Amino acid sequence: MDKRKNPENRSFDLPTLVGELESLDVTRRERARRTLAALGSNALPCLTEALQHPAEWVRWESATTLGMIASPASAEALTAALEDPSPAVRLAAAEALAEIGNPACPVVIDALNKNYESEAIRQGAHRVLQALALRGKLSRIEQEVYTGLHKLLSEQETRDLTGQVAAAA
């Protein structure tokens, strides 16, 4: 492979690349996302910081790129992003955590224990654990957490739906 084409062997201005995630040009954002993903762990600090950007699409791009990198080092920041005001960012963060796999589970379960009252955390943790359960990647204890959370969310959805039907009657 030509060393010049390998992003690891070239010098990049990471803040400029992350700044490209702000572009209204989808092609520029995609190019920046791919380059940042290829840079791997070198891009983590800038990308985790971008999870706090005021623009929703920048936070989404950052979470998506972190999922492409799939480094356990980003699990804390992605878990915090499960409470982002944007549903799209929350979904991208959950998908990124699922890409990280088992190393993300302790962080996600810890957030669930500390912030159980947060519906966003419960739903995000459920999404992550469900993805890993479907891949057969959960330990016995993680599977028990997932099963309990799944049952609880199913019961809650049933109560919410019953309440909506009763209110409409």
N, C-alpha and C positions, 0 to 999 in steps of 0.2 A: 504494500500500500504506500502511496506517495505521502511522505511525512507532511507535506504542505496541506494536504486535504484532511488530515486528522486534526480535529479541533483541539485535542490535548496538546499538540505540538505548536500551536499558533498562539499568539498573544491577542487577547480580547479585552476590551474595556467592558467589564461586566455591568457597571451602571448604565452604560450606553445601550447594551443589549437588552437589559431589563426595561430601559426606557422605550425600546422598540415595541414592547408589549402594550404601550399606551397608544400606539398608532391606530388610526382609523382604517388603515389599509390592512385587510385581513392577510394578504400575502406576506407583508412585512412582519406581522405578528407571528404567523406560522413559521417563517424562516428563523426569527429570533427564538421561538419556543424550541425548535429542533436543535439549534446551535447550543442553547442553554442546556438542553437535555444531554447533548453529547459531551458537554463540559463536566457533567456529573456533579460530584461533591464540591467542586470549585464554585459552582453557581448557587449552592444552598443558602449562604447568608443573604445574598441579594434577593433570591426568590422568597425566602421566608419573610423578609422585610416587605416585599411587594404584596404579601397577603393582607397588609394593613392599608394598602393604597385606597384613596377615596373612590376610584372608578371601579365599578363592579367587574367590567370585562378584564381589567388588569389583575384583579384578585383571582378571577376564574382562570386566566392564562397561567398565573403563578401556580395555582393548585394543580392544574392539569400538567404543567411541566414538572412539578415535584412528583407527580404520579409516574411520569415517564422515567424519572431518575430512580424512584422507589428506594430512597435511602432511609433507613430507620432514624437517622439524625433529624429528619424533618417531621417525624411523627407528632411531636409536641405542638408544633406550629399548625400542622394540619388538623389536629384534634381541636385546637382552639378555633379553627376556621369552621368547625361544625356548627358554631353559633353565629356565623356570619348572617347579616340581615338578608342577604340574597340567597334564595333557594338554589340557584344555579351554582353559586360558589360552595354552598354546603354540600351539594351533590358531588361536585368536582373534588372536594376535600375527602369525602367518604370514599369515592372511587380511588383516589390516590392512596389513602390508608389501606384499602383492600389490596392495591398493587404492592405495597410494602409487605403485606402479609403478616405472618405471626409476630414478627418483632414489633408491630404496631399494637397488638392486642393488649399488652399490659398498660400502655398509655391510654388507650381508648377505655378500657375497663376502669382504670383509675379515675378518669374524667367522669365516667358514669357514676361511680361511687361518690365522688365529691360534688357533682352537679346533677343529681338524679332528678331534681325538680325541673330541670331544663328539658322541655319537650324536644328541642333541637338536638341536644346531646343524646337523648334516648333514641330518637329516630336515626341519627347519624351512626350511633354505636350499633343499632340494629342492622342498618344497611351494611356496615363493615363486617360484622360478625356473620351475617347471612351470606355475603359473598364468599367468605372464607369457609363457612360450613358447606356450601354447595360444592366447593372444591375439595372438601374433605381435609381441610388444613387446620382445624381447631383441635386443641388438646381436650381432654375429657372435661376439665374445669371450665374452659372457655365455651365448650358446647353446652354445659349446664347453664352458664350465664346467658348464652344466646337463647336457649330454650325458654328460660324463665322470662326473659325480656320479650320474646316473640309472643308468648302466651299473654303477658300483661298488655302489650300493645294491641293484640287482637281483641281482648276484652274491652279495652278502652275505646277502640274504634266502634265496637258493637254498642257500647253505652252512648257514645257520641251520636251515632246514627239513629238510635232509638229516641234520643232527646230531640234530634232534628225532626224526626217524623212526628213526634208528639207536639212539637211547637207548630208544625205546619197544619195540624188537624184542627 
